[in-house]
Amino acid sequence: MSAADADMLEVSDLQQLDYATSQKRVLFSFNRRDFYRLHSQYLAEGKSHQGIILAKQQGYSIGEQRSID
């Protein structure tokens, strides 16, 4: 599910992480700096989430990123 599918494009990174957590989903992002900070903030507050996958921005489509060879 993408942020667009969840109607979450116009919300903050924290709201996206909170939403993913409430849906028991892992969050995938190219925004490594901000989501690493949010991960650390979650831990400092004693919260947990299902996981965050942080990737280097590359020119792959969502379908290419999701495919498994």
PDB file with one MODEL, atoms N, CA, C and O in Angstrom:
MODEL        1
ATOM      1  N   MET A   1       0.855  -1.160   0.000  1.00  0.00           N
ATOM      2  CA  MET A   1       0.000   0.000   0.000  1.00  0.00           C
ATOM      3  C   MET A   1       0.912   1.236   0.000  1.00  0.00           C
ATOM      4  O   MET A   1       1.847   1.323   0.795  1.00  0.00           O
ATOM      5  N   SER A   2       0.638   2.164  -0.874  1.00  0.00           N
ATOM      6  CA  SER A   2       1.428   3.395  -0.927  1.00  0.00           C
ATOM      7  C   SER A   2       0.774   4.481  -0.074  1.00  0.00           C
ATOM      8  O   SER A   2      -0.377   4.347   0.341  1.00  0.00           O
ATOM      9  N   ALA A   3       1.517   5.554   0.181  1.00  0.00           N
ATOM     10  CA  ALA A   3       0.949   6.705   0.896  1.00  0.00           C
ATOM     11  C   ALA A   3      -0.238   7.265   0.126  1.00  0.00           C
ATOM     12  O   ALA A   3      -1.214   7.711   0.729  1.00  0.00           O
ATOM     13  N   ALA A   4      -0.163   7.247  -1.198  1.00  0.00           N
ATOM     14  CA  ALA A   4      -1.287   7.730  -2.013  1.00  0.00           C
ATOM     15  C   ALA A   4      -2.507   6.836  -1.826  1.00  0.00           C
ATOM     16  O   ALA A   4      -3.627   7.333  -1.703  1.00  0.00           O
ATOM     17  N   ASP A   5      -2.300   5.513  -1.805  1.00  0.00           N
ATOM     18  CA  ASP A   5      -3.407   4.571  -1.596  1.00  0.00           C
ATOM     19  C   ASP A   5      -4.105   4.818  -0.261  1.00  0.00           C
ATOM     20  O   ASP A   5      -5.322   4.670  -0.149  1.00  0.00           O
ATOM     21  N   ALA A   6      -3.319   5.199   0.753  1.00  0.00           N
ATOM     22  CA  ALA A   6      -3.859   5.429   2.097  1.00  0.00           C
ATOM     23  C   ALA A   6      -4.321   6.870   2.298  1.00  0.00           C
ATOM     24  O   ALA A   6      -4.735   7.245   3.395  1.00  0.00           O
ATOM     25  N   ASP A   7      -4.250   7.682   1.234  1.00  0.00           N
ATOM     26  CA  ASP A   7      -4.610   9.104   1.309  1.00  0.00           C
ATOM     27  C   ASP A   7      -3.783   9.823   2.379  1.00  0.00           C
ATOM     28  O   ASP A   7      -4.312  10.605   3.170  1.00  0.00           O
ATOM     29  N   MET A   8      -2.468   9.542   2.388  1.00  0.00           N
ATOM     30  CA  MET A   8      -1.564  10.085   3.401  1.00  0.00           C
ATOM     31  C   MET A   8      -0.461  10.960   2.802  1.00  0.00           C
ATOM     32  O   MET A   8       0.545  11.218   3.462  1.00  0.00           O
ATOM     33  N   LEU A   9      -0.638  11.418   1.561  1.00  0.00           N
ATOM     34  CA  LEU A   9       0.416  12.206   0.912  1.00  0.00           C
ATOM     35  C   LEU A   9       0.629  13.570   1.545  1.00  0.00           C
ATOM     36  O   LEU A   9       1.751  14.075   1.559  1.00  0.00           O
ATOM     37  N   GLU A  10      -0.413  14.165   2.060  1.00  0.00           N
ATOM     38  CA  GLU A  10      -0.319  15.537   2.558  1.00  0.00           C
ATOM     39  C   GLU A  10      -0.141  15.618   4.070  1.00  0.00           C
ATOM     40  O   GLU A  10      -0.348  16.682   4.654  1.00  0.00           O
ATOM     41  N   VAL A  11       0.237  14.521   4.714  1.00  0.00           N
ATOM     42  CA  VAL A  11       0.395  14.528   6.164  1.00  0.00           C
ATOM     43  C   VAL A  11       1.876  14.476   6.529  1.00  0.00           C
ATOM     44  O   VAL A  11       2.728  14.187   5.688  1.00  0.00           O
ATOM     45  N   SER A  12       2.163  14.757   7.777  1.00  0.00           N
ATOM     46  CA  SER A  12       3.556  14.789   8.239  1.00  0.00           C
ATOM     47  C   SER A  12       4.150  13.377   8.290  1.00  0.00           C
ATOM     48  O   SER A  12       3.431  12.378   8.264  1.00  0.00           O
ATOM     49  N   ASP A  13       5.465  13.329   8.361  1.00  0.00           N
ATOM     50  CA  ASP A  13       6.156  12.046   8.483  1.00  0.00           C
ATOM     51  C   ASP A  13       5.712  11.323   9.751  1.00  0.00           C
ATOM     52  O   ASP A  13       5.514  10.108   9.731  1.00  0.00           O
ATOM     53  N   LEU A  14       5.553  12.058  10.854  1.00  0.00           N
ATOM     54  CA  LEU A  14       5.107  11.449  12.102  1.00  0.00           C
ATOM     55  C   LEU A  14       3.713  10.844  11.937  1.00  0.00           C
ATOM     56  O   LEU A  14       3.452   9.746  12.430  1.00  0.00           O
ATOM     57  N   GLN A  15       2.829  11.544  11.257  1.00  0.00           N
ATOM     58  CA  GLN A  15       1.487  11.002  11.026  1.00  0.00           C
ATOM     59  C   GLN A  15       1.545   9.749  10.162  1.00  0.00           C
ATOM     60  O   GLN A  15       0.769   8.817  10.370  1.00  0.00           O
ATOM     61  N   GLN A  16       2.454   9.721   9.200  1.00  0.00           N
ATOM     62  CA  GLN A  16       2.599   8.524   8.364  1.00  0.00           C
ATOM     63  C   GLN A  16       3.086   7.343   9.191  1.00  0.00           C
ATOM     64  O   GLN A  16       2.589   6.227   9.044  1.00  0.00           O
ATOM     65  N   LEU A  17       4.060   7.591  10.061  1.00  0.00           N
ATOM     66  CA  LEU A  17       4.568   6.513  10.911  1.00  0.00           C
ATOM     67  C   LEU A  17       3.497   6.062  11.900  1.00  0.00           C
ATOM     68  O   LEU A  17       3.325   4.863  12.118  1.00  0.00           O
ATOM     69  N   ASP A  18       2.782   6.998  12.493  1.00  0.00           N
ATOM     70  CA  ASP A  18       1.695   6.639  13.408  1.00  0.00           C
ATOM     71  C   ASP A  18       0.633   5.810  12.697  1.00  0.00           C
ATOM     72  O   ASP A  18       0.126   4.836  13.254  1.00  0.00           O
ATOM     73  N   TYR A  19       0.294   6.194  11.465  1.00  0.00           N
ATOM     74  CA  TYR A  19      -0.704   5.451  10.687  1.00  0.00           C
ATOM     75  C   TYR A  19      -0.202   4.039  10.392  1.00  0.00           C
ATOM     76  O   TYR A  19      -0.922   3.064  10.605  1.00  0.00           O
ATOM     77  N   ALA A  20       1.019   3.933   9.908  1.00  0.00           N
ATOM     78  CA  ALA A  20       1.583   2.617   9.605  1.00  0.00           C
ATOM     79  C   ALA A  20       1.585   1.746  10.858  1.00  0.00           C
ATOM     80  O   ALA A  20       1.273   0.557  10.793  1.00  0.00           O
ATOM     81  N   THR A  21       1.934   2.334  11.987  1.00  0.00           N
ATOM     82  CA  THR A  21       1.959   1.603  13.247  1.00  0.00           C
ATOM     83  C   THR A  21       0.556   1.135  13.626  1.00  0.00           C
ATOM     84  O   THR A  21       0.371  -0.009  14.042  1.00  0.00           O
ATOM     85  N   SER A  22      -0.427   2.015  13.483  1.00  0.00           N
ATOM     86  CA  SER A  22      -1.806   1.645  13.843  1.00  0.00           C
ATOM     87  C   SER A  22      -2.355   0.551  12.939  1.00  0.00           C
ATOM     88  O   SER A  22      -3.236  -0.208  13.346  1.00  0.00           O
ATOM     89  N   GLN A  23      -1.839   0.464  11.708  1.00  0.00           N
ATOM     90  CA  GLN A  23      -2.270  -0.550  10.746  1.00  0.00           C
ATOM     91  C   GLN A  23      -1.391  -1.805  10.787  1.00  0.00           C
ATOM     92  O   GLN A  23      -1.579  -2.742  10.011  1.00  0.00           O
ATOM     93  N   LYS A  24      -0.422  -1.795  11.717  1.00  0.00           N
ATOM     94  CA  LYS A  24       0.544  -2.906  11.845  1.00  0.00           C
ATOM     95  C   LYS A  24       1.287  -3.160  10.531  1.00  0.00           C
ATOM     96  O   LYS A  24       1.449  -4.298  10.090  1.00  0.00           O
ATOM     97  N   ARG A  25       1.732  -2.057   9.926  1.00  0.00           N
ATOM     98  CA  ARG A  25       2.458  -2.129   8.655  1.00  0.00           C
ATOM     99  C   ARG A  25       3.888  -1.631   8.837  1.00  0.00           C
ATOM    100  O   ARG A  25       4.161  -0.791   9.695  1.00  0.00           O
ATOM    101  N   VAL A  26       4.774  -2.148   8.036  1.00  0.00           N
ATOM    102  CA  VAL A  26       6.140  -1.643   7.951  1.00  0.00           C
ATOM    103  C   VAL A  26       6.119  -0.448   7.009  1.00  0.00           C
ATOM    104  O   VAL A  26       5.434  -0.474   5.987  1.00  0.00           O
ATOM    105  N   LEU A  27       6.859   0.586   7.343  1.00  0.00           N
ATOM    106  CA  LEU A  27       6.921   1.788   6.515  1.00  0.00           C
ATOM    107  C   LEU A  27       8.192   1.736   5.664  1.00  0.00           C
ATOM    108  O   LEU A  27       9.268   1.424   6.173  1.00  0.00           O
ATOM    109  N   PHE A  28       8.070   2.038   4.387  1.00  0.00           N
ATOM    110  CA  PHE A  28       9.200   2.087   3.455  1.00  0.00           C
ATOM    111  C   PHE A  28       9.354   3.523   2.991  1.00  0.00           C
ATOM    112  O   PHE A  28       8.383   4.144   2.559  1.00  0.00           O
ATOM    113  N   SER A  29      10.572   4.058   3.077  1.00  0.00           N
ATOM    114  CA  SER A  29      10.781   5.453   2.684  1.00  0.00           C
ATOM    115  C   SER A  29      12.199   5.669   2.169  1.00  0.00           C
ATOM    116  O   SER A  29      13.138   4.959   2.526  1.00  0.00           O
ATOM    117  N   PHE A  30      12.310   6.678   1.318  1.00  0.00           N
ATOM    118  CA  PHE A  30      13.621   7.167   0.900  1.00  0.00           C
ATOM    119  C   PHE A  30      14.086   8.299   1.818  1.00  0.00           C
ATOM    120  O   PHE A  30      15.234   8.734   1.733  1.00  0.00           O
ATOM    121  N   ASN A  31      13.209   8.771   2.682  1.00  0.00           N
ATOM    122  CA  ASN A  31      13.506   9.898   3.576  1.00  0.00           C
ATOM    123  C   ASN A  31      14.255   9.375   4.808  1.00  0.00           C
ATOM    124  O   ASN A  31      13.709   9.311   5.910  1.00  0.00           O
ATOM    125  N   ARG A  32      15.497   9.012   4.592  1.00  0.00           N
ATOM    126  CA  ARG A  32      16.283   8.347   5.629  1.00  0.00           C
ATOM    127  C   ARG A  32      16.512   9.221   6.849  1.00  0.00           C
ATOM    128  O   ARG A  32      16.388   8.748   7.978  1.00  0.00           O
ATOM    129  N   ARG A  33      16.842  10.475   6.643  1.00  0.00           N
ATOM    130  CA  ARG A  33      17.164  11.359   7.764  1.00  0.00           C
ATOM    131  C   ARG A  33      15.961  11.528   8.707  1.00  0.00           C
ATOM    132  O   ARG A  33      16.090  11.337   9.916  1.00  0.00           O
ATOM    133  N   ASP A  34      14.815  11.878   8.161  1.00  0.00           N
ATOM    134  CA  ASP A  34      13.655  12.168   9.012  1.00  0.00           C
ATOM    135  C   ASP A  34      13.102  10.915   9.681  1.00  0.00           C
ATOM    136  O   ASP A  34      12.736  10.959  10.856  1.00  0.00           O
ATOM    137  N   PHE A  35      13.033   9.807   8.962  1.00  0.00           N
ATOM    138  CA  PHE A  35      12.469   8.612   9.578  1.00  0.00           C
ATOM    139  C   PHE A  35      13.439   7.957  10.551  1.00  0.00           C
ATOM    140  O   PHE A  35      12.999   7.292  11.489  1.00  0.00           O
ATOM    141  N   TYR A  36      14.735   8.121  10.359  1.00  0.00           N
ATOM    142  CA  TYR A  36      15.677   7.656  11.373  1.00  0.00           C
ATOM    143  C   TYR A  36      15.465   8.456  12.656  1.00  0.00           C
ATOM    144  O   TYR A  36      15.482   7.892  13.750  1.00  0.00           O
ATOM    145  N   ARG A  37      15.263   9.768  12.526  1.00  0.00           N
ATOM    146  CA  ARG A  37      15.003  10.626  13.682  1.00  0.00           C
ATOM    147  C   ARG A  37      13.708  10.203  14.371  1.00  0.00           C
ATOM    148  O   ARG A  37      13.660  10.106  15.597  1.00  0.00           O
ATOM    149  N   LEU A  38      12.663   9.954  13.590  1.00  0.00           N
ATOM    150  CA  LEU A  38      11.384   9.538  14.173  1.00  0.00           C
ATOM    151  C   LEU A  38      11.495   8.182  14.860  1.00  0.00           C
ATOM    152  O   LEU A  38      10.889   7.970  15.911  1.00  0.00           O
ATOM    153  N   HIS A  39      12.256   7.270  14.282  1.00  0.00           N
ATOM    154  CA  HIS A  39      12.498   5.969  14.916  1.00  0.00           C
ATOM    155  C   HIS A  39      13.144   6.183  16.286  1.00  0.00           C
ATOM    156  O   HIS A  39      12.715   5.592  17.276  1.00  0.00           O
ATOM    157  N   SER A  40      14.163   7.018  16.341  1.00  0.00           N
ATOM    158  CA  SER A  40      14.845   7.296  17.602  1.00  0.00           C
ATOM    159  C   SER A  40      13.895   7.949  18.609  1.00  0.00           C
ATOM    160  O   SER A  40      13.936   7.646  19.801  1.00  0.00           O
ATOM    161  N   GLN A  41      13.044   8.845  18.116  1.00  0.00           N
ATOM    162  CA  GLN A  41      12.062   9.515  18.973  1.00  0.00           C
ATOM    163  C   GLN A  41      11.066   8.487  19.535  1.00  0.00           C
ATOM    164  O   GLN A  41      10.734   8.523  20.720  1.00  0.00           O
ATOM    165  N   TYR A  42      10.606   7.594  18.695  1.00  0.00           N
ATOM    166  CA  TYR A  42       9.692   6.543  19.155  1.00  0.00           C
ATOM    167  C   TYR A  42      10.330   5.740  20.282  1.00  0.00           C
ATOM    168  O   TYR A  42       9.704   5.515  21.317  1.00  0.00           O
ATOM    169  N   LEU A  43      11.570   5.309  20.085  1.00  0.00           N
ATOM    170  CA  LEU A  43      12.255   4.522  21.107  1.00  0.00           C
ATOM    171  C   LEU A  43      12.424   5.301  22.401  1.00  0.00           C
ATOM    172  O   LEU A  43      12.207   4.755  23.483  1.00  0.00           O
ATOM    173  N   ALA A  44      12.808   6.567  22.306  1.00  0.00           N
ATOM    174  CA  ALA A  44      12.998   7.405  23.487  1.00  0.00           C
ATOM    175  C   ALA A  44      11.697   7.563  24.271  1.00  0.00           C
ATOM    176  O   ALA A  44      11.718   7.724  25.492  1.00  0.00           O
ATOM    177  N   GLU A  45      10.563   7.517  23.567  1.00  0.00           N
ATOM    178  CA  GLU A  45       9.252   7.654  24.208  1.00  0.00           C
ATOM    179  C   GLU A  45       8.685   6.302  24.644  1.00  0.00           C
ATOM    180  O   GLU A  45       7.554   6.227  25.125  1.00  0.00           O
ATOM    181  N   GLY A  46       9.468   5.239  24.478  1.00  0.00           N
ATOM    182  CA  GLY A  46       9.015   3.909  24.871  1.00  0.00           C
ATOM    183  C   GLY A  46       7.988   3.308  23.932  1.00  0.00           C
ATOM    184  O   GLY A  46       7.292   2.360  24.297  1.00  0.00           O
ATOM    185  N   LYS A  47       7.883   3.850  22.723  1.00  0.00           N
ATOM    186  CA  LYS A  47       6.944   3.338  21.727  1.00  0.00           C
ATOM    187  C   LYS A  47       7.651   2.346  20.813  1.00  0.00           C
ATOM    188  O   LYS A  47       8.880   2.296  20.754  1.00  0.00           O
ATOM    189  N   SER A  48       6.855   1.566  20.107  1.00  0.00           N
ATOM    190  CA  SER A  48       7.427   0.670  19.102  1.00  0.00           C
ATOM    191  C   SER A  48       6.587   0.755  17.830  1.00  0.00           C
ATOM    192  O   SER A  48       5.471   1.275  17.836  1.00  0.00           O
ATOM    193  N   HIS A  49       7.138   0.243  16.764  1.00  0.00           N
ATOM    194  CA  HIS A  49       6.450   0.205  15.478  1.00  0.00           C
ATOM    195  C   HIS A  49       6.803  -1.116  14.818  1.00  0.00           C
ATOM    196  O   HIS A  49       7.647  -1.855  15.324  1.00  0.00           O
ATOM    197  N   GLN A  50       6.169  -1.420  13.697  1.00  0.00           N
ATOM    198  CA  GLN A  50       6.395  -2.702  13.024  1.00  0.00           C
ATOM    199  C   GLN A  50       7.693  -2.718  12.233  1.00  0.00           C
ATOM    200  O   GLN A  50       8.165  -3.790  11.852  1.00  0.00           O
ATOM    201  N   GLY A  51       8.273  -1.568  11.980  1.00  0.00           N
ATOM    202  CA  GLY A  51       9.536  -1.485  11.262  1.00  0.00           C
ATOM    203  C   GLY A  51       9.527  -0.357  10.255  1.00  0.00           C
ATOM    204  O   GLY A  51       8.476   0.081   9.786  1.00  0.00           O
ATOM    205  N   ILE A  52      10.719   0.100   9.937  1.00  0.00           N
ATOM    206  CA  ILE A  52      10.905   1.138   8.930  1.00  0.00           C
ATOM    207  C   ILE A  52      12.028   0.666   8.016  1.00  0.00           C
ATOM    208  O   ILE A  52      13.129   0.366   8.480  1.00  0.00           O
ATOM    209  N   ILE A  53      11.754   0.600   6.742  1.00  0.00           N
ATOM    210  CA  ILE A  53      12.783   0.275   5.753  1.00  0.00           C
ATOM    211  C   ILE A  53      13.193   1.585   5.113  1.00  0.00           C
ATOM    212  O   ILE A  53      12.374   2.273   4.504  1.00  0.00           O
ATOM    213  N   LEU A  54      14.457   1.927   5.252  1.00  0.00           N
ATOM    214  CA  LEU A  54      14.981   3.171   4.694  1.00  0.00           C
ATOM    215  C   LEU A  54      15.922   2.821   3.551  1.00  0.00           C
ATOM    216  O   LEU A  54      16.869   2.055   3.728  1.00  0.00           O
ATOM    217  N   ALA A  55      15.658   3.382   2.387  1.00  0.00           N
ATOM    218  CA  ALA A  55      16.429   3.049   1.190  1.00  0.00           C
ATOM    219  C   ALA A  55      17.006   4.308   0.561  1.00  0.00           C
ATOM    220  O   ALA A  55      16.476   5.408   0.722  1.00  0.00           O
ATOM    221  N   LYS A  56      18.092   4.121  -0.150  1.00  0.00           N
ATOM    222  CA  LYS A  56      18.679   5.202  -0.920  1.00  0.00           C
ATOM    223  C   LYS A  56      17.809   5.453  -2.148  1.00  0.00           C
ATOM    224  O   LYS A  56      17.395   4.512  -2.825  1.00  0.00           O
ATOM    225  N   GLN A  57      17.537   6.717  -2.431  1.00  0.00           N
ATOM    226  CA  GLN A  57      16.695   7.082  -3.576  1.00  0.00           C
ATOM    227  C   GLN A  57      17.368   6.629  -4.873  1.00  0.00           C
ATOM    228  O   GLN A  57      18.525   6.952  -5.143  1.00  0.00           O
ATOM    229  N   GLN A  58      16.607   5.872  -5.664  1.00  0.00           N
ATOM    230  CA  GLN A  58      17.083   5.427  -6.970  1.00  0.00           C
ATOM    231  C   GLN A  58      15.941   5.528  -7.954  1.00  0.00           C
ATOM    232  O   GLN A  58      14.808   5.800  -7.558  1.00  0.00           O
ATOM    233  N   GLY A  59      16.207   5.322  -9.188  1.00  0.00           N
ATOM    234  CA  GLY A  59      15.207   5.501 -10.221  1.00  0.00           C
ATOM    235  C   GLY A  59      14.379   4.272 -10.522  1.00  0.00           C
ATOM    236  O   GLY A  59      14.170   3.949 -11.692  1.00  0.00           O
ATOM    237  N   TYR A  60      13.898   3.571  -9.498  1.00  0.00           N
ATOM    238  CA  TYR A  60      13.089   2.384  -9.705  1.00  0.00           C
ATOM    239  C   TYR A  60      11.619   2.692  -9.449  1.00  0.00           C
ATOM    240  O   TYR A  60      11.294   3.463  -8.546  1.00  0.00           O
ATOM    241  N   SER A  61      10.740   2.102 -10.229  1.00  0.00           N
ATOM    242  CA  SER A  61       9.311   2.251 -10.007  1.00  0.00           C
ATOM    243  C   SER A  61       8.912   1.464  -8.754  1.00  0.00           C
ATOM    244  O   SER A  61       9.688   0.646  -8.259  1.00  0.00           O
ATOM    245  N   ILE A  62       7.712   1.710  -8.249  1.00  0.00           N
ATOM    246  CA  ILE A  62       7.216   0.966  -7.096  1.00  0.00           C
ATOM    247  C   ILE A  62       7.158  -0.526  -7.425  1.00  0.00           C
ATOM    248  O   ILE A  62       7.517  -1.359  -6.593  1.00  0.00           O
ATOM    249  N   GLY A  63       6.712  -0.861  -8.626  1.00  0.00           N
ATOM    250  CA  GLY A  63       6.658  -2.257  -9.033  1.00  0.00           C
ATOM    251  C   GLY A  63       8.025  -2.920  -9.048  1.00  0.00           C
ATOM    252  O   GLY A  63       8.162  -4.066  -8.618  1.00  0.00           O
ATOM    253  N   GLU A  64       9.032  -2.217  -9.536  1.00  0.00           N
ATOM    254  CA  GLU A  64      10.393  -2.763  -9.544  1.00  0.00           C
ATOM    255  C   GLU A  64      10.917  -2.936  -8.129  1.00  0.00           C
ATOM    256  O   GLU A  64      11.617  -3.908  -7.847  1.00  0.00           O
ATOM    257  N   GLN A  65      10.594  -2.020  -7.241  1.00  0.00           N
ATOM    258  CA  GLN A  65      11.051  -2.115  -5.855  1.00  0.00           C
ATOM    259  C   GLN A  65      10.399  -3.278  -5.128  1.00  0.00           C
ATOM    260  O   GLN A  65      11.002  -3.866  -4.231  1.00  0.00           O
ATOM    261  N   ARG A  66       9.170  -3.617  -5.507  1.00  0.00           N
ATOM    262  CA  ARG A  66       8.430  -4.672  -4.837  1.00  0.00           C
ATOM    263  C   ARG A  66       8.713  -6.046  -5.402  1.00  0.00           C
ATOM    264  O   ARG A  66       8.396  -7.049  -4.763  1.00  0.00           O
ATOM    265  N   SER A  67       9.304  -6.119  -6.586  1.00  0.00           N
ATOM    266  CA  SER A  67       9.508  -7.425  -7.228  1.00  0.00           C
ATOM    267  C   SER A  67      10.621  -8.201  -6.535  1.00  0.00           C
ATOM    268  O   SER A  67      11.592  -7.635  -6.032  1.00  0.00           O
ATOM    269  N   ILE A  68      10.445  -9.490  -6.530  1.00  0.00           N
ATOM    270  CA  ILE A  68      11.433 -10.392  -5.931  1.00  0.00           C
ATOM    271  C   ILE A  68      11.866 -11.354  -7.024  1.00  0.00           C
ATOM    272  O   ILE A  68      11.037 -12.019  -7.646  1.00  0.00           O
ATOM    273  N   ASP A  69      13.159 -11.422  -7.249  1.00  0.00           N
ATOM    274  CA  ASP A  69      13.690 -12.346  -8.269  1.00  0.00           C
ATOM    275  C   ASP A  69      13.975 -13.698  -7.652  1.00  0.00           C
ATOM    276  O   ASP A  69      14.426 -14.610  -8.346  1.00  0.00           O
TER     277      ASP A  69
ENDMDL
END
